[in-house]
Each structure stands twice: as structure tokens, then as C-alpha cells.
């Protein structure tokens, strides 16, 4: 079989990879939330500047 050191090394790389993937996922989610928040703010701004007769329809 594989020497113990090599197995530990492989396991460490797996753990590292999982951690990195989690971090990347978290960053992506954060970016998405920012984007969504921005879109909502833009929409609210647009709605608040819209003439009233357009909203009533």
C-alpha cells in the first residue's frame, strides 16, 4: 500500500481543496447577494421616480 506520509499528504490536499471550494462558494454567494441587492435598489429608485399615473395602471 501507500506509505502513511503519502496518504496524509493526499488527505491534507483533499481537506484544503474542500476548504477552498467552500470559500469560493461563500464569495460567489456574497457577490450574488450584492448584485441582487443592487438590482432591488435600482428598481425601487425607478419606481419612486415613476410618474404616479403609470403606477396606478
N, CA, C and O atoms as a Tripos MOL2 file, in Angstrom:
@<TRIPOS>MOLECULE
protein
  228   227    57     0     0
PROTEIN
NO_CHARGES

@<TRIPOS>ATOM
      1 N           0.8180   -1.2150    0.0000 N.3       1 UNK1
      2 CA          0.0000    0.0000    0.0000 C.3       1 UNK1
      3 C           0.8490    1.2610    0.0000 C.2       1 UNK1
      4 O           2.0760    1.2050   -0.0760 O.2       1 UNK1
      5 N           0.1890    2.3660    0.0850 N.am      2 UNK2
      6 CA          0.8790    3.6600    0.0880 C.3       2 UNK2
      7 C           1.4980    3.9380    1.4440 C.2       2 UNK2
      8 O           0.9420    3.5640    2.4760 O.2       2 UNK2
      9 N           2.6340    4.5860    1.4420 N.am      3 UNK3
     10 CA          3.2250    4.9810    2.7300 C.3       3 UNK3
     11 C           2.3080    5.9660    3.4490 C.2       3 UNK3
     12 O           1.5860    6.7420    2.8230 O.2       3 UNK3
     13 N           2.3550    5.9150    4.7800 N.am      4 UNK4
     14 CA          1.4700    6.7440    5.6060 C.3       4 UNK4
     15 C           1.6000    8.2360    5.2680 C.2       4 UNK4
     16 O           0.6060    8.9600    5.2040 O.2       4 UNK4
     17 N           2.8540    8.6820    5.0530 N.am      5 UNK5
     18 CA          3.0720   10.1050    4.7710 C.3       5 UNK5
     19 C           2.3170   10.5260    3.5160 C.2       5 UNK5
     20 O           1.7040   11.5920    3.4650 O.2       5 UNK5
     21 N           2.3790    9.6590    2.5050 N.am      6 UNK6
     22 CA          1.7190    9.9950    1.2440 C.3       6 UNK6
     23 C           0.2050   10.0690    1.4320 C.2       6 UNK6
     24 O          -0.4520   10.9550    0.8850 O.2       6 UNK6
     25 N          -0.3420    9.1360    2.2060 N.am      7 UNK7
     26 CA         -1.7790    9.1390    2.4680 C.3       7 UNK7
     27 C          -2.1830   10.4120    3.1990 C.2       7 UNK7
     28 O          -3.2000   11.0230    2.8730 O.2       7 UNK7
     29 N          -1.3890   10.8120    4.1840 N.am      8 UNK8
     30 CA         -1.6900   12.0320    4.9380 C.3       8 UNK8
     31 C          -1.6580   13.2330    4.0150 C.2       8 UNK8
     32 O          -2.5050   14.1230    4.0970 O.2       8 UNK8
     33 N          -0.6540   13.2450    3.1210 N.am      9 UNK9
     34 CA         -0.4790   14.3360    2.1730 C.3       9 UNK9
     35 C          -1.7140   14.4470    1.2680 C.2       9 UNK9
     36 O          -2.2240   15.5400    1.0200 O.2       9 UNK9
     37 N          -2.1800   13.2890    0.7840 N.am     10 UNK10
     38 CA         -3.3700   13.2620   -0.0750 C.3      10 UNK10
     39 C          -4.5840   13.7650    0.6970 C.2      10 UNK10
     40 O          -5.3790   14.5430    0.1690 O.2      10 UNK10
     41 N          -4.7280   13.3280    1.9340 N.am     11 UNK11
     42 CA         -5.8590   13.7600    2.7580 C.3      11 UNK11
     43 C          -5.8140   15.2570    3.0180 C.2      11 UNK11
     44 O          -6.8390   15.9370    2.9970 O.2      11 UNK11
     45 N          -4.5950   15.7650    3.2670 N.am     12 UNK12
     46 CA         -4.4430   17.1990    3.5160 C.3      12 UNK12
     47 C          -4.8540   18.0010    2.2910 C.2      12 UNK12
     48 O          -5.5020   19.0420    2.4040 O.2      12 UNK12
     49 N          -4.4700   17.5050    1.1170 N.am     13 UNK13
     50 CA         -4.8320   18.1960   -0.1230 C.3      13 UNK13
     51 C          -6.3400   18.1700   -0.3160 C.2      13 UNK13
     52 O          -6.9300   19.1580   -0.7520 O.2      13 UNK13
     53 N          -6.9650   17.0420    0.0060 N.am     14 UNK14
     54 CA         -8.4270   16.9480   -0.1060 C.3      14 UNK14
     55 C          -9.0900   17.9590    0.8160 C.2      14 UNK14
     56 O         -10.0100   18.6690    0.4100 O.2      14 UNK14
     57 N          -8.6190   18.0220    2.0620 N.am     15 UNK15
     58 CA         -9.1960   18.9590    3.0350 C.3      15 UNK15
     59 C          -9.0210   20.3900    2.5510 C.2      15 UNK15
     60 O          -9.9410   21.2050    2.6240 O.2      15 UNK15
     61 N          -7.8310   20.6780    2.0590 N.am     16 UNK16
     62 CA         -7.5220   22.0170    1.5620 C.3      16 UNK16
     63 C          -8.4640   22.3680    0.4120 C.2      16 UNK16
     64 O          -9.0290   23.4610    0.3720 O.2      16 UNK16
     65 N          -8.6250   21.4440   -0.5050 N.am     17 UNK17
     66 CA         -9.4760   21.6480   -1.6750 C.3      17 UNK17
     67 C         -10.9230   21.9020   -1.2570 C.2      17 UNK17
     68 O         -11.5810   22.7970   -1.7880 O.2      17 UNK17
     69 N         -11.4160   21.1050   -0.2970 N.am     18 UNK18
     70 CA        -12.7930   21.2780    0.1910 C.3      18 UNK18
     71 C         -12.9480   22.6600    0.8140 C.2      18 UNK18
     72 O         -13.9430   23.3480    0.5870 O.2      18 UNK18
     73 N         -11.9500   23.0580    1.6020 N.am     19 UNK19
     74 CA        -11.9890   24.3700    2.2550 C.3      19 UNK19
     75 C         -12.0110   25.4800    1.2200 C.2      19 UNK19
     76 O         -12.7960   26.4230    1.3220 O.2      19 UNK19
     77 N         -11.1460   25.3610    0.2250 N.am     20 UNK20
     78 CA        -11.0730   26.3740   -0.8320 C.3      20 UNK20
     79 C         -12.4080   26.4600   -1.5670 C.2      20 UNK20
     80 O         -12.9020   27.5520   -1.8460 O.2      20 UNK20
     81 N         -12.9840   25.3070   -1.8750 N.am     21 UNK21
     82 CA        -14.2690   25.2990   -2.5780 C.3      21 UNK21
     83 C         -15.3540   25.9730   -1.7520 C.2      21 UNK21
     84 O         -16.1880   26.7020   -2.2900 O.2      21 UNK21
     85 N         -15.3450   25.7280   -0.4340 N.am     22 UNK22
     86 CA        -16.3350   26.3540    0.4490 C.3      22 UNK22
     87 C         -16.1620   27.8650    0.4370 C.2      22 UNK22
     88 O         -17.1380   28.6130    0.3740 O.2      22 UNK22
     89 N         -14.9070   28.3040    0.4980 N.am     23 UNK23
     90 CA        -14.6250   29.7420    0.4980 C.3      23 UNK23
     91 C         -15.0840   30.3810   -0.8010 C.2      23 UNK23
     92 O         -15.6880   31.4530   -0.7960 O.2      23 UNK23
     93 N         -14.7950   29.7170   -1.9130 N.am     24 UNK24
     94 CA        -15.1850   30.2430   -3.2220 C.3      24 UNK24
     95 C         -16.7070   30.3400   -3.2940 C.2      24 UNK24
     96 O         -17.2470   31.3440   -3.7580 O.2      24 UNK24
     97 N         -17.3860   29.3110   -2.8430 N.am     25 UNK25
     98 CA        -18.8470   29.2860   -2.8510 C.3      25 UNK25
     99 C         -19.3860   30.4620   -2.0380 C.2      25 UNK25
    100 O         -20.3070   31.1560   -2.4680 O.2      25 UNK25
    101 N         -18.8010   30.6750   -0.8590 N.am     26 UNK26
    102 CA        -19.2370   31.7490    0.0190 C.3      26 UNK26
    103 C         -19.0660   33.0990   -0.6730 C.2      26 UNK26
    104 O         -19.9430   33.9610   -0.6080 O.2      26 UNK26
    105 N         -17.9240   33.2670   -1.3350 N.am     27 UNK27
    106 CA        -17.6490   34.5150   -2.0470 C.3      27 UNK27
    107 C         -18.6580   34.7270   -3.1700 C.2      27 UNK27
    108 O         -19.1670   35.8310   -3.3600 O.2      27 UNK27
    109 N         -18.9410   33.6570   -3.9100 N.am     28 UNK28
    110 CA        -19.8900   33.7480   -5.0210 C.3      28 UNK28
    111 C         -21.2710   34.1400   -4.5100 C.2      28 UNK28
    112 O         -21.9460   34.9800   -5.1050 O.2      28 UNK28
    113 N         -21.6860   33.5260   -3.4060 N.am     29 UNK29
    114 CA        -22.9940   33.8270   -2.8190 C.3      29 UNK29
    115 C         -23.0320   35.2890   -2.3850 C.2      29 UNK29
    116 O         -24.0260   35.9840   -2.5940 O.2      29 UNK29
    117 N         -21.9290   35.7480   -1.7740 N.am     30 UNK30
    118 CA        -21.8560   37.1310   -1.3150 C.3      30 UNK30
    119 C         -21.9870   38.0870   -2.5030 C.2      30 UNK30
    120 O         -22.7110   39.0800   -2.4330 O.2      30 UNK30
    121 N         -21.2850   37.7800   -3.5850 N.am     31 UNK31
    122 CA        -21.3430   38.6190   -4.7920 C.3      31 UNK31
    123 C         -22.7560   38.6480   -5.3580 C.2      31 UNK31
    124 O         -23.2610   39.7000   -5.7490 O.2      31 UNK31
    125 N         -23.3880   37.4740   -5.3960 N.am     32 UNK32
    126 CA        -24.7490   37.3770   -5.9240 C.3      32 UNK32
    127 C         -25.7010   38.2160   -5.0940 C.2      32 UNK32
    128 O         -26.5400   38.9340   -5.6370 O.2      32 UNK32
    129 N         -25.5710   38.1260   -3.7680 N.am     33 UNK33
    130 CA        -26.4430   38.8860   -2.8750 C.3      33 UNK33
    131 C         -26.2680   40.3770   -3.1210 C.2      33 UNK33
    132 O         -27.2410   41.1310   -3.1380 O.2      33 UNK33
    133 N         -25.0150   40.7980   -3.3110 N.am     34 UNK34
    134 CA        -24.7300   42.2070   -3.5790 C.3      34 UNK34
    135 C         -25.4260   42.6440   -4.8590 C.2      34 UNK34
    136 O         -26.0360   43.7110   -4.9180 O.2      34 UNK34
    137 N         -25.3260   41.8070   -5.8750 N.am     35 UNK35
    138 CA        -25.9170   42.0890   -7.1770 C.3      35 UNK35
    139 C         -27.4370   42.2140   -7.0540 C.2      35 UNK35
    140 O         -28.0410   43.1520   -7.5760 O.2      35 UNK35
    141 N         -28.0400   41.2540   -6.3560 N.am     36 UNK36
    142 CA        -29.4930   41.2420   -6.1780 C.3      36 UNK36
    143 C         -29.9290   42.4920   -5.4190 C.2      36 UNK36
    144 O         -30.9100   43.1420   -5.7800 O.2      36 UNK36
    145 N         -29.1860   42.8190   -4.3620 N.am     37 UNK37
    146 CA        -29.4990   43.9920   -3.5550 C.3      37 UNK37
    147 C         -29.4500   45.2370   -4.4320 C.2      37 UNK37
    148 O         -30.3140   46.1090   -4.3470 O.2      37 UNK37
    149 N         -28.4400   45.3010   -5.2610 N.am     38 UNK38
    150 CA        -28.2570   46.4390   -6.1520 C.3      38 UNK38
    151 C         -29.4370   46.5510   -7.1210 C.2      38 UNK38
    152 O         -29.9580   47.6430   -7.3460 O.2      38 UNK38
    153 N         -29.8500   45.4320   -7.6860 N.am     39 UNK39
    154 CA        -30.9740   45.4290   -8.6280 C.3      39 UNK39
    155 C         -32.2530   45.8790   -7.9450 C.2      39 UNK39
    156 O         -33.0370   46.6390   -8.5140 O.2      39 UNK39
    157 N         -32.4630   45.4060   -6.7170 N.am     40 UNK40
    158 CA        -33.6610   45.7850   -5.9630 C.3      40 UNK40
    159 C         -33.6470   47.2890   -5.7050 C.2      40 UNK40
    160 O         -34.6670   47.9610   -5.8550 O.2      40 UNK40
    161 N         -32.4830   47.8130   -5.3160 N.am     41 UNK41
    162 CA        -32.3660   49.2480   -5.0530 C.3      41 UNK41
    163 C         -32.6520   50.0480   -6.3120 C.2      41 UNK41
    164 O         -33.3450   51.0650   -6.2660 O.2      41 UNK41
    165 N         -32.1160   49.5860   -7.4370 N.am     42 UNK42
    166 CA        -32.3560   50.2700   -8.7070 C.3      42 UNK42
    167 C         -33.8470   50.2780   -9.0300 C.2      42 UNK42
    168 O         -34.3970   51.2960   -9.4480 O.2      42 UNK42
    169 N         -34.4890   49.1350   -8.8320 N.am     43 UNK43
    170 CA        -35.9130   49.0130   -9.1340 C.3      43 UNK43
    171 C         -36.7270   49.9440   -8.2440 C.2      43 UNK43
    172 O         -37.6520   50.6050   -8.7160 O.2      43 UNK43
    173 N         -36.3870   49.9980   -6.9600 N.am     44 UNK44
    174 CA        -37.1140   50.8590   -6.0280 C.3      44 UNK44
    175 C         -36.9330   52.3260   -6.4180 C.2      44 UNK44
    176 O         -37.8680   53.1250   -6.3580 O.2      44 UNK44
    177 N         -35.7110   52.6530   -6.8160 N.am     45 UNK45
    178 CA        -35.4050   54.0090   -7.2380 C.3      45 UNK45
    179 C         -36.2590   54.3560   -8.4560 C.2      45 UNK45
    180 O         -36.8510   55.4320   -8.5380 O.2      45 UNK45
    181 N         -36.3040   53.4240   -9.3880 N.am     46 UNK46
    182 CA        -37.0660   53.6150  -10.6210 C.3      46 UNK46
    183 C         -38.5500   53.8060  -10.2990 C.2      46 UNK46
    184 O         -39.2100   54.6850  -10.8540 O.2      46 UNK46
    185 N         -39.0560   52.9750   -9.4030 N.am     47 UNK47
    186 CA        -40.4710   53.0540   -9.0320 C.3      47 UNK47
    187 C         -40.7840   54.3740   -8.3390 C.2      47 UNK47
    188 O         -41.8540   54.9460   -8.5460 O.2      47 UNK47
    189 N         -39.8710   54.8540   -7.5310 N.am     48 UNK48
    190 CA        -40.1220   56.0850   -6.7910 C.3      48 UNK48
    191 C         -40.0320   57.3150   -7.6920 C.2      48 UNK48
    192 O         -40.5630   58.3720   -7.3500 O.2      48 UNK48
    193 N         -39.3640   57.1880   -8.8390 N.am     49 UNK49
    194 CA        -39.2510   58.3320   -9.7450 C.3      49 UNK49
    195 C         -40.2920   58.2670  -10.8600 C.2      49 UNK49
    196 O         -40.4470   59.2180  -11.6260 O.2      49 UNK49
    197 N         -40.9960   57.1580  -10.9480 N.am     50 UNK50
    198 CA        -42.0180   56.9810  -11.9790 C.3      50 UNK50
    199 C         -43.1930   57.9170  -11.7340 C.2      50 UNK50
    200 O         -43.5930   58.1220  -10.5880 O.2      50 UNK50
    201 N         -43.7420   58.4810  -12.7850 N.am     51 UNK51
    202 CA        -44.9360   59.3200  -12.6060 C.3      51 UNK51
    203 C         -46.0820   58.4980  -12.0050 C.2      51 UNK51
    204 O         -46.2200   57.3080  -12.2890 O.2      51 UNK51
    205 N         -46.8810   59.1340  -11.1900 N.am     52 UNK52
    206 CA        -47.9280   58.4280  -10.4580 C.3      52 UNK52
    207 C         -48.9200   57.7270  -11.3890 C.2      52 UNK52
    208 O         -49.3180   56.5990  -11.0990 O.2      52 UNK52
    209 N         -49.3270   58.3430  -12.4770 N.am     53 UNK53
    210 CA        -50.3430   57.7380  -13.3490 C.3      53 UNK53
    211 C         -49.8710   56.4180  -13.9480 C.2      53 UNK53
    212 O         -50.6880   55.5750  -14.3200 O.2      53 UNK53
    213 N         -48.5460   56.2340  -14.0410 N.am     54 UNK54
    214 CA        -48.0170   54.9700  -14.5610 C.3      54 UNK54
    215 C         -48.1400   53.8670  -13.5180 C.2      54 UNK54
    216 O         -48.3620   52.7050  -13.8560 O.2      54 UNK54
    217 N         -47.9960   54.2360  -12.2550 N.am     55 UNK55
    218 CA        -48.0720   53.2460  -11.1700 C.3      55 UNK55
    219 C         -49.5190   52.7770  -11.0040 C.2      55 UNK55
    220 O         -49.7680   51.6000  -10.7430 O.2      55 UNK55
    221 N         -50.4620   53.6930  -11.1550 N.am     56 UNK56
    222 CA        -51.8750   53.3720  -10.9500 C.3      56 UNK56
    223 C         -52.4000   52.3210  -11.9120 C.2      56 UNK56
    224 O         -53.3170   51.5720  -11.5760 O.2      56 UNK56
    225 N         -51.8380   52.2610  -13.0790 N.am     57 UNK57
    226 CA        -52.3220   51.3030  -14.0870 C.3      57 UNK57
    227 C         -52.1130   49.8660  -13.6560 C.2      57 UNK57
    228 O         -52.4650   48.9430  -14.3910 O.2      57 UNK57
@<TRIPOS>BOND
     1     1     2 1
     2     2     3 1
     3     3     4 2
     4     3     5 am
     5     5     6 1
     6     6     7 1
     7     7     8 2
     8     7     9 am
     9     9    10 1
    10    10    11 1
    11    11    12 2
    12    11    13 am
    13    13    14 1
    14    14    15 1
    15    15    16 2
    16    15    17 am
    17    17    18 1
    18    18    19 1
    19    19    20 2
    20    19    21 am
    21    21    22 1
    22    22    23 1
    23    23    24 2
    24    23    25 am
    25    25    26 1
    26    26    27 1
    27    27    28 2
    28    27    29 am
    29    29    30 1
    30    30    31 1
    31    31    32 2
    32    31    33 am
    33    33    34 1
    34    34    35 1
    35    35    36 2
    36    35    37 am
    37    37    38 1
    38    38    39 1
    39    39    40 2
    40    39    41 am
    41    41    42 1
    42    42    43 1
    43    43    44 2
    44    43    45 am
    45    45    46 1
    46    46    47 1
    47    47    48 2
    48    47    49 am
    49    49    50 1
    50    50    51 1
    51    51    52 2
    52    51    53 am
    53    53    54 1
    54    54    55 1
    55    55    56 2
    56    55    57 am
    57    57    58 1
    58    58    59 1
    59    59    60 2
    60    59    61 am
    61    61    62 1
    62    62    63 1
    63    63    64 2
    64    63    65 am
    65    65    66 1
    66    66    67 1
    67    67    68 2
    68    67    69 am
    69    69    70 1
    70    70    71 1
    71    71    72 2
    72    71    73 am
    73    73    74 1
    74    74    75 1
    75    75    76 2
    76    75    77 am
    77    77    78 1
    78    78    79 1
    79    79    80 2
    80    79    81 am
    81    81    82 1
    82    82    83 1
    83    83    84 2
    84    83    85 am
    85    85    86 1
    86    86    87 1
    87    87    88 2
    88    87    89 am
    89    89    90 1
    90    90    91 1
    91    91    92 2
    92    91    93 am
    93    93    94 1
    94    94    95 1
    95    95    96 2
    96    95    97 am
    97    97    98 1
    98    98    99 1
    99    99   100 2
   100    99   101 am
   101   101   102 1
   102   102   103 1
   103   103   104 2
   104   103   105 am
   105   105   106 1
   106   106   107 1
   107   107   108 2
   108   107   109 am
   109   109   110 1
   110   110   111 1
   111   111   112 2
   112   111   113 am
   113   113   114 1
   114   114   115 1
   115   115   116 2
   116   115   117 am
   117   117   118 1
   118   118   119 1
   119   119   120 2
   120   119   121 am
   121   121   122 1
   122   122   123 1
   123   123   124 2
   124   123   125 am
   125   125   126 1
   126   126   127 1
   127   127   128 2
   128   127   129 am
   129   129   130 1
   130   130   131 1
   131   131   132 2
   132   131   133 am
   133   133   134 1
   134   134   135 1
   135   135   136 2
   136   135   137 am
   137   137   138 1
   138   138   139 1
   139   139   140 2
   140   139   141 am
   141   141   142 1
   142   142   143 1
   143   143   144 2
   144   143   145 am
   145   145   146 1
   146   146   147 1
   147   147   148 2
   148   147   149 am
   149   149   150 1
   150   150   151 1
   151   151   152 2
   152   151   153 am
   153   153   154 1
   154   154   155 1
   155   155   156 2
   156   155   157 am
   157   157   158 1
   158   158   159 1
   159   159   160 2
   160   159   161 am
   161   161   162 1
   162   162   163 1
   163   163   164 2
   164   163   165 am
   165   165   166 1
   166   166   167 1
   167   167   168 2
   168   167   169 am
   169   169   170 1
   170   170   171 1
   171   171   172 2
   172   171   173 am
   173   173   174 1
   174   174   175 1
   175   175   176 2
   176   175   177 am
   177   177   178 1
   178   178   179 1
   179   179   180 2
   180   179   181 am
   181   181   182 1
   182   182   183 1
   183   183   184 2
   184   183   185 am
   185   185   186 1
   186   186   187 1
   187   187   188 2
   188   187   189 am
   189   189   190 1
   190   190   191 1
   191   191   192 2
   192   191   193 am
   193   193   194 1
   194   194   195 1
   195   195   196 2
   196   195   197 am
   197   197   198 1
   198   198   199 1
   199   199   200 2
   200   199   201 am
   201   201   202 1
   202   202   203 1
   203   203   204 2
   204   203   205 am
   205   205   206 1
   206   206   207 1
   207   207   208 2
   208   207   209 am
   209   209   210 1
   210   210   211 1
   211   211   212 2
   212   211   213 am
   213   213   214 1
   214   214   215 1
   215   215   216 2
   216   215   217 am
   217   217   218 1
   218   218   219 1
   219   219   220 2
   220   219   221 am
   221   221   222 1
   222   222   223 1
   223   223   224 2
   224   223   225 am
   225   225   226 1
   226   226   227 1
   227   227   228 2
@<TRIPOS>SUBSTRUCTURE
     1 UNK1         2 RESIDUE 1 A UNK
     2 UNK2         6 RESIDUE 1 A UNK
     3 UNK3        10 RESIDUE 1 A UNK
     4 UNK4        14 RESIDUE 1 A UNK
     5 UNK5        18 RESIDUE 1 A UNK
     6 UNK6        22 RESIDUE 1 A UNK
     7 UNK7        26 RESIDUE 1 A UNK
     8 UNK8        30 RESIDUE 1 A UNK
     9 UNK9        34 RESIDUE 1 A UNK
    10 UNK10       38 RESIDUE 1 A UNK
    11 UNK11       42 RESIDUE 1 A UNK
    12 UNK12       46 RESIDUE 1 A UNK
    13 UNK13       50 RESIDUE 1 A UNK
    14 UNK14       54 RESIDUE 1 A UNK
    15 UNK15       58 RESIDUE 1 A UNK
    16 UNK16       62 RESIDUE 1 A UNK
    17 UNK17       66 RESIDUE 1 A UNK
    18 UNK18       70 RESIDUE 1 A UNK
    19 UNK19       74 RESIDUE 1 A UNK
    20 UNK20       78 RESIDUE 1 A UNK
    21 UNK21       82 RESIDUE 1 A UNK
    22 UNK22       86 RESIDUE 1 A UNK
    23 UNK23       90 RESIDUE 1 A UNK
    24 UNK24       94 RESIDUE 1 A UNK
    25 UNK25       98 RESIDUE 1 A UNK
    26 UNK26      102 RESIDUE 1 A UNK
    27 UNK27      106 RESIDUE 1 A UNK
    28 UNK28      110 RESIDUE 1 A UNK
    29 UNK29      114 RESIDUE 1 A UNK
    30 UNK30      118 RESIDUE 1 A UNK
    31 UNK31      122 RESIDUE 1 A UNK
    32 UNK32      126 RESIDUE 1 A UNK
    33 UNK33      130 RESIDUE 1 A UNK
    34 UNK34      134 RESIDUE 1 A UNK
    35 UNK35      138 RESIDUE 1 A UNK
    36 UNK36      142 RESIDUE 1 A UNK
    37 UNK37      146 RESIDUE 1 A UNK
    38 UNK38      150 RESIDUE 1 A UNK
    39 UNK39      154 RESIDUE 1 A UNK
    40 UNK40      158 RESIDUE 1 A UNK
    41 UNK41      162 RESIDUE 1 A UNK
    42 UNK42      166 RESIDUE 1 A UNK
    43 UNK43      170 RESIDUE 1 A UNK
    44 UNK44      174 RESIDUE 1 A UNK
    45 UNK45      178 RESIDUE 1 A UNK
    46 UNK46      182 RESIDUE 1 A UNK
    47 UNK47      186 RESIDUE 1 A UNK
    48 UNK48      190 RESIDUE 1 A UNK
    49 UNK49      194 RESIDUE 1 A UNK
    50 UNK50      198 RESIDUE 1 A UNK
    51 UNK51      202 RESIDUE 1 A UNK
    52 UNK52      206 RESIDUE 1 A UNK
    53 UNK53      210 RESIDUE 1 A UNK
    54 UNK54      214 RESIDUE 1 A UNK
    55 UNK55      218 RESIDUE 1 A UNK
    56 UNK56      222 RESIDUE 1 A UNK
    57 UNK57      226 RESIDUE 1 A UNK
